[in-house]
Amino acid sequence: MRIKEILAEKGMTMADLAEKAKMQQPAISRAMTGHHTVEPLERIASALEVNITELVAPKSNTIICPKCGTVREVKERE
């Protein structure tokens, strides 16, 4: 989930998101850890003004380790 990353990009806090999405912070936390249904993700995406796929898809310059799930940024060599 990229919710934390998108919040940082937009300069928003969890409290801001909760208010704008009309959700409780624990519900947002559950969504961030993968315990969610589509409806909360739609509300979060709408509040962040992004497409729902942006919440779950990694940035194009990142890879996800298939064993541990760690997201790594890929940089070009100088």
C-alpha positions as CSV (number, residue, x, y, z in Angstrom):
1,M,0.0,0.0,0.0
2,R,1.3,3.5,-0.9
3,I,-1.1,5.4,1.4
4,K,1.7,6.7,3.7
5,E,3.9,7.6,0.7
6,I,1.0,9.5,-1.0
7,L,0.2,11.3,2.3
8,A,3.8,12.5,2.5
9,E,3.8,13.6,-1.1
10,K,0.6,15.7,-0.5
11,G,1.8,17.0,2.9
12,M,-1.2,15.4,4.7
13,T,-1.4,13.6,8.0
14,M,-3.5,10.5,8.9
15,A,-5.9,12.9,10.8
16,D,-6.3,15.0,7.6
17,L,-7.0,11.9,5.6
18,A,-9.5,10.5,8.2
19,E,-11.4,13.8,8.2
20,K,-11.4,14.1,4.4
21,A,-12.4,10.5,3.8
22,K,-14.9,10.6,6.7
23,M,-13.3,7.5,8.2
24,Q,-11.8,6.6,11.6
25,Q,-8.0,6.4,11.8
26,P,-8.1,2.7,12.8
27,A,-10.0,1.9,9.6
28,I,-7.3,3.7,7.6
29,S,-4.6,1.8,9.5
30,R,-6.3,-1.5,8.7
31,A,-6.4,-0.5,5.0
32,M,-2.8,0.4,5.1
33,T,-1.9,-3.1,6.4
34,G,-3.9,-4.9,3.8
35,H,-7.0,-5.6,5.9
36,H,-9.6,-3.9,3.8
37,T,-12.4,-4.2,1.3
38,V,-12.7,-2.1,-1.9
39,E,-15.1,0.5,-0.3
40,P,-12.5,2.0,2.2
41,L,-9.9,2.1,-0.6
42,E,-12.3,4.0,-2.8
43,R,-12.9,6.5,0.0
44,I,-9.2,6.9,0.7
45,A,-8.4,7.3,-3.0
46,S,-11.1,9.9,-3.4
47,A,-9.9,11.8,-0.4
48,L,-6.3,11.7,-1.7
49,E,-7.5,12.7,-5.2
50,V,-5.8,9.7,-6.8
51,N,-6.9,6.6,-8.7
52,I,-7.5,3.6,-6.5
53,T,-4.7,1.7,-8.4
54,E,-2.2,4.3,-7.2
55,L,-2.8,3.1,-3.7
56,V,-1.7,-0.5,-4.4
57,A,0.6,-0.2,-7.4
58,P,4.3,0.5,-6.8
59,K,5.8,3.5,-8.5
60,S,7.3,2.6,-11.8
61,N,10.9,3.1,-10.5
62,T,10.5,0.6,-7.7
63,I,10.6,-3.2,-7.4
64,I,9.1,-5.4,-4.7
65,C,11.1,-8.3,-3.3
66,P,9.0,-11.4,-3.9
67,K,10.3,-13.1,-0.7
68,C,9.9,-10.3,1.9
69,G,7.8,-7.7,0.2
70,T,10.3,-4.9,0.7
71,V,9.9,-2.0,-1.8
72,R,13.2,-0.8,-3.3
73,E,13.7,2.2,-5.4
74,V,15.6,1.6,-8.6
75,K,18.2,4.3,-9.6
76,E,20.2,4.6,-12.7
77,R,24.0,4.4,-12.4
78,E,25.9,7.6,-12.7
